[in-house]
Amino acid sequence: MDTRPREDLRDKAYPPVTGIGRDEHVGMVREIFATIPGRYDFLNRLLSLRRDVAWRRFAVRKMRFFDTFRLLDVATGTADLAIDAALCHPDIRVTGIDFVREMLLPGRLKIAGRGLGERIRLLQADAMALPFADRSFDAVGIAFGIRNMPDRRGALREMRRVLVPGGRVFVLEMNFPRNRFSRWFFRLYLNRLLPAAAGFFSGNPAAYRYLSDSILHFPQPQAFLGMMEEAGFRDLKRHALTLGITCLYVGTRE
Ligand SMILES: C[S@@+](CC[C@H](N)C(=O)[O-])C[C@H]1O[C@@H](n2cnc3c(N)ncnc32)[C@H](O)[C@@H]1O
């Protein structure tokens, strides 16, 4: 947990994601997520009007388990996707990884509180070098994690490596919509509502300015599907959720 007083973070500013190198981006992401876990779940629910819960549920209901009966949740954060999947599929085991130890702490408490400690384990690990053998999982999920990874193709290739043939990847990610009304609404949300709420509730408001910036610069759906194809996924599908502000991308390892 961040030990600096909140005042130190009040004036914090992060550079735009377009103007920095990969290492600086990764360092910034590590710092941001190490300073927000205490309010992370609360702000997620508030800022998405609880839609984030519905989006993760939509993803876990599409998962199928047929060989290893194991799910990997990459960039698990506070373990919401891991917990939802374990509750939805009582016969599976789930591993969640995240490279920020502070994010995993609330997740461990939630898992213990729900009596899921035997079925979900959380590890501190980097998505760019997953500590698992090839073909270990029937499904890999990543919710709101991939836009924080500068090398998205590399992250997708790692996820593909650990899937069994026929296994599927489920990528949930926010998206800047094309439709004019949705764009207007979403711009208002990103530029006004989100910074105002984050400034009031969060100990690190700059972290939420980074959030807006990272959503604005995430590739459009067709471009992201192209990356999934380059990473070796086939039978690609995209589901647009809530006016298209979030997408679920699904791909299969042949
Ligand atoms: C917006 S949070 C999403 C957390 C969770 N999946 C959810 O649905 O709320 C993004 C997470 O990605 C993690 N992350 C970013 N880059 C990572 C990497 N290279 N390896 C592992 N975790 C990473 C961050 O530490 C953070 O916990």
The ligand as an SDF file (V2000), in Angstrom:
LIG
                    3D

 27 29  0  0  0  0  0  0  0  0999 V2000
   -7.4820   -1.5250  -14.4430 C   0  0  0  0  0  0  0  0  0  0  0  0
   -6.7480   -2.8000  -13.4800 S   0  0  0  0  0  0  0  0  0  0  0  0
   -7.8050   -4.1830  -13.8400 C   0  0  0  0  0  0  0  0  0  0  0  0
   -7.9290   -5.1270  -12.6750 C   0  0  0  0  0  0  0  0  0  0  0  0
   -8.9720   -6.2330  -12.8210 C   0  0  0  0  0  0  0  0  0  0  0  0
   -8.6600   -7.1270  -13.9070 N   0  0  0  0  0  0  0  0  0  0  0  0
  -10.3720   -5.7030  -12.9560 C   0  0  0  0  0  0  0  0  0  0  0  0
  -11.1320   -6.2280  -13.7810 O   0  0  0  0  0  0  0  0  0  0  0  0
  -10.7490   -4.7720  -12.2220 O   0  0  0  0  0  0  0  0  0  0  0  0
   -5.3020   -3.1760  -14.4250 C   0  0  0  0  0  0  0  0  0  0  0  0
   -4.3590   -4.1320  -13.7250 C   0  0  0  0  0  0  0  0  0  0  0  0
   -3.3630   -4.5470  -14.6690 O   0  0  0  0  0  0  0  0  0  0  0  0
   -2.1770   -4.7930  -13.9420 C   0  0  0  0  0  0  0  0  0  0  0  0
   -1.0730   -4.8770  -14.9020 N   0  0  0  0  0  0  0  0  0  0  0  0
   -0.7090   -3.9380  -15.8150 C   0  0  0  0  0  0  0  0  0  0  0  0
    0.3430   -4.3680  -16.5330 N   0  0  0  0  0  0  0  0  0  0  0  0
    0.6560   -5.6180  -16.0660 C   0  0  0  0  0  0  0  0  0  0  0  0
    1.6380   -6.5810  -16.4170 C   0  0  0  0  0  0  0  0  0  0  0  0
    2.5400   -6.3480  -17.3790 N   0  0  0  0  0  0  0  0  0  0  0  0
    1.6420   -7.7560  -15.7520 N   0  0  0  0  0  0  0  0  0  0  0  0
    0.7450   -8.0050  -14.7680 C   0  0  0  0  0  0  0  0  0  0  0  0
   -0.2040   -7.1210  -14.3820 N   0  0  0  0  0  0  0  0  0  0  0  0
   -0.2500   -5.9330  -15.0230 C   0  0  0  0  0  0  0  0  0  0  0  0
   -2.1300   -3.6280  -12.9730 C   0  0  0  0  0  0  0  0  0  0  0  0
   -1.2470   -3.8510  -11.9070 O   0  0  0  0  0  0  0  0  0  0  0  0
   -3.5910   -3.5440  -12.5340 C   0  0  0  0  0  0  0  0  0  0  0  0
   -3.8410   -4.2960  -11.3760 O   0  0  0  0  0  0  0  0  0  0  0  0
  1  2  1  0
  2  3  1  0
  2 10  1  0
  3  4  1  0
  4  5  1  0
  5  6  1  0
  5  7  1  0
  7  8  2  0
  7  9  1  0
 10 11  1  0
 11 12  1  0
 11 26  1  0
 12 13  1  0
 13 14  1  0
 13 24  1  0
 14 15  1  0
 14 23  1  0
 15 16  2  0
 16 17  1  0
 17 18  1  0
 17 23  2  0
 18 19  1  0
 18 20  2  0
 20 21  1  0
 21 22  2  0
 22 23  1  0
 24 25  1  0
 24 26  1  0
 26 27  1  0
M  CHG  2   2   1   9  -1
M  END
$$$$
